[in-house]
Amino acid sequence: MTGAADNRPSRRKKANAADQKAGGERLFDRELEGLPPELRWREWMLRVEAVIFAAAEPVTRETLARVVGKGCSIDLLIADLREELAGRPYEIVAVAGGWQHRSRSAYADAIQASNAPTRGAATMLSEFESMVLMAVGYFQPITRAELSKIFGKGVSRDTIGALRNAALIASGPRSPTPGAPYTYVTTKHFLAAFGMETLRDLPDIEALEDAGLLSRAAVQEEAMAAAVEGEEE
């Protein structure tokens, strides 16, 4: 009897080791087949909300699919969560190809007045840095020389460096113009920082042109001039 009793813990350890070797699918129950349909759906909703709440960046559909059943509709889960949060000061929004918890704009003044540190706060940019970032957003891929043409003055490497350090822009493809300078493009962090799902969510550029803030024609003229110079050489 003693020998049999001594063997039992060893058997449990072997069983646990076998479970661990089987991988996460065996250790984590995605399907929840033992629950009634309503409770299963509720648990999936809570899992999705927990993942989105804990994540530092927008959570993609592929990531959420790892914690729910294979036949579960992520879109319907998100819709139910949004409906449930309708009366709360925060919501789940679609940004940068995923979903993220965001406080509602109606409470922005209260949050700012509290001086409390916030998660994922956008980097503080100067007015000129913000304008350069806006131009990159609309005209990407765009070179530093083309940016300088838009604003009628040089855009320094320091300005570009500040936007790169904030992870708002990154290097794009080389320009076909003489010297093959680097171009710049916006990042997913740019979309997340400004609450956009895609670049199509940028404000209407024609309104900005009417306000004299940006000039699409200036960029086009610069590109044409550079192309002519290249042909002459």
N, C-alpha and C positions, 0 to 999 in steps of 0.2 A: 504493500500500500504506500509505504513511504517513497519507494522508487517511482511509483506512478504519479504521486503528488509532486515530486521534484521535477518531473518531466513536463508538467502542465505549463508553467511559465515559459519554458523554452518553446513549446508549441505556439503559444500566443505570440512570442517574439517573431517566430518564423512566419506566422500568418500576417502580422503587421508589416514585416519586411516585404512579403509578397504583395500586399496591398500597395505599398509605396512604389514598388517596381512597376506596378500596373499603370502608374501615371496619374495625373490630375483628374482625368475623367472618372476614375473609379473612386477617388477620394472625395471629389466634389460632385454632388448630385445636381446636375443641371435640369433634368427633366421633371423631377418631383412627382413621379407617377403615383406615389403613395398618397398624395393629397387630392381632395376633391377639386374640381376645376376652378371654383371661385377662390379657394384658398391658394391654389397653385398660382393663379394670375396675380393675386395680392402679393405673394412672396416674390414673384418676378418683378413687380413694380417696386417693391422695397429694395431689392438688390440693385436694380438699375439706378434708383435715386441715390443709394449709398455710394455707388461707384462714381457717379457724376459729382456728388458732393465732395468726395475725398480727393478727386483728381485736381492736379494743378493746372492742367491744360484741357481744352475741349476734348470730350471722349467720343471716339468714332463708333460707328455702327458695328464694325468688326470687333471692337473691344467689348461692347455691351453684349454681343452675341455669345461671348464666352461664359456668361453667368445665367443665361436663360435657356429654355428648351429649344430644340432645333426648329420646331414648328411655330415658335412664338413670333409675333409681329412687333418689332421694335417701335415702329411708328405708332401703333395703337397703344402700346405701353406709355410712350412719351405723351400722347394725347391725353390719356387718363391721368397721368401725373400732373400735366399742366392744368387740367380741370380741377384736380384736387388742391392745387396750390393757388387757385384763383383769388382767395382771400388773404394770401400771405404777402409780406413785403418783398418777397423774392420769387423768382420764376426760373424755369428751364428754357433757355434760348438756344437756337441753332446758330453756331458761329464756327467759322474756319473748318467746315467739313465735319463738325461734331456737335455735341451738346454741352452746355455749361450752366451752372447755377449763377444767376446774376440778380443783384438787388434791383428793385423796380425804380425807374427814374423819379417817381414821385417822392422817394425817400432820399434822394441824393443830397439835398440840403441838410437833412438831419444827420446823415452819415458824415458829411463834411464838417458840420458844426461840432461833432463829437471829438474830432481829431484822433479818432481811433485808427490804428494801422489796419489797412485792408489787404485782402488777398488779391494778388494779381493786379495791383495798381499800375496804371500806365505810367511809363517813364515821363518825367517832366521835361518838356522840350521848350526851347525858345520859340518865339513867334516865327522867326525865319526858318528854323529847323522844321517846324510844323508845315510851313509852306513848301519847303523842298520835299518833304515826305509826301505831301499831297500831289506834287508834280510827278514824283516817281510813280505813285499809285495810278495816275491817269495815263502817263506816257511810256510806261515801261515796255520793253527794256530801253533805258535811256542813259546816255553818257553824262559825265560831269560837265563837259563843254556844252552839251545841249541844255542842261539845267541852267548853266550860267547865261545862255542866250535868252531863256524864258524870263529870268529875273533882271536882266540888264546889268548884272554885276557878277563877279566871280563867286562860284560856290566852292568854298575851300575844302581841302581834304579833311580838316577838323570837323566840318559839318557832316560830311559823309561818314566819318569815323564815329561821330556821336550816334548817328542813326543805325550804323552797323552794330555798335556796342549795345544798343538797346534792342537788338535782334528784330528791328522793324524793316530793314532792307538787307539784301545780300547781293553778291556779285552775280550778274547774269551772263549771257553769251557775249563773246567779243563782238564789237561793232564792225561792220564791213567797211567803215570809213578808214582813210589813211591812218596808219599807226595802230589800227585794231585796238582801240582803247576798250577797257572794260565797260560794260553797261551795268545798271543796277535795277533790281526788281524788289517788290515787296515780299514779305514772308507770311507764313501762316500765323505767326505771332502778331503781325500787323492786323490781320483780320480779327483775331481774338481780342486784341487790345481795344479795337474800335467797334466791337460788337457786330461784325459783318460775317455773313456766311460765305459769300463770294465777292469778287471785285465788282460784280454787277450791282452790288448794294451801295457803291459809291454815289454821292450826290450827283445830280445832273451837271455835266461839265459845261453845258451851254449857259446855265445860270451863273457859274463861276466866271465864264468868259465875259458875260454881260456886266458883271460886277468889276471887271478889270483885274481879277485875281490871277488868272491863268491865260496863256495865249497858245492855243494849239497851232495857230499859223506860224508863230515864231519858231516852234520846234520843227515844223515841216520845212520852213525856209532854211533853217540851219542844216538839216539833213540833205536838202537839195544842193546847197552850196558846197557841202563836204563831198558829195558825189561828183560834182562838176570838177572840183579841185583834183579828185582822184583820177578822173579821165584825162585831164590836162597833163598830169604827171606821167 
